[in-house]
Each structure stands twice: as structure tokens, then as C-alpha cells.
């Protein structure tokens, strides 16, 4: 997989210009790459519910897959908030990883319907 890092263009929305600078996670089927502009960490969702965090400053890759091993439903989306916080969505709930602690947001919390992944 070729991973990109970007710089935000000045605009209302988070427009991003990408530049090739590293090849990481070779052989992985990457589904989503998300990064909050103000945080140097990219969160990567790969097939088979694999979750990785990449430090875009030094290209260090950390595998967080084991932290999510208790969830069997397919992961459909990912959104990183900062170095220690990431949201991983299944079709019916959102798994919150907050500095090592896991929790979920689901129907009991008012989440209704099916979660549709972002484009």
C-alpha cells in the first residue's frame, strides 16, 4: 500500500493535497485512511478489521488490531481524533478507543439505523 501525507488547503472544508512520500503497510488491503489536520497521526483501517496508527512525522507504524479483537462485525469506517483517540464503525455501532479504554456508541445511546461509510 502506498501511503500519502497531506497538507490542508485553505478552504471551508478539509481539502487535502496529497504527495507520495512513503510506502507503508505493503500487502495490506487498505480501506480507509483518516487524519485530523491538526494531528500528525493517521489512522488506517485495513481489511479483516486491522487498525493501524501512523506517525506522519517519522513514519512509525503501530498495529492496534489486537485492541479491537473482541469485535467480530466487519469494520466499515474509521475517524481519528488525535494520537490516542479513534472511532471505528461497524454497521450498527461505533467503537471508541480512548487511550487504551474501549467503549461503544450504539442503539442504547440513541444511534439509529445502519452506519454508512464515508466516501
Secondary structure, 3 states (H helix, E strand, C coil): CEEEEEEECCCCCCCEEEEEEEECCCCCCEEEEECCCCCCEEEEEECCCEEEEEECCCCCEEECHHHHCCCCCCCCEEEEEECCEEEEECCCCEEEEECCEEEEECHHHCCCCCCCCCC
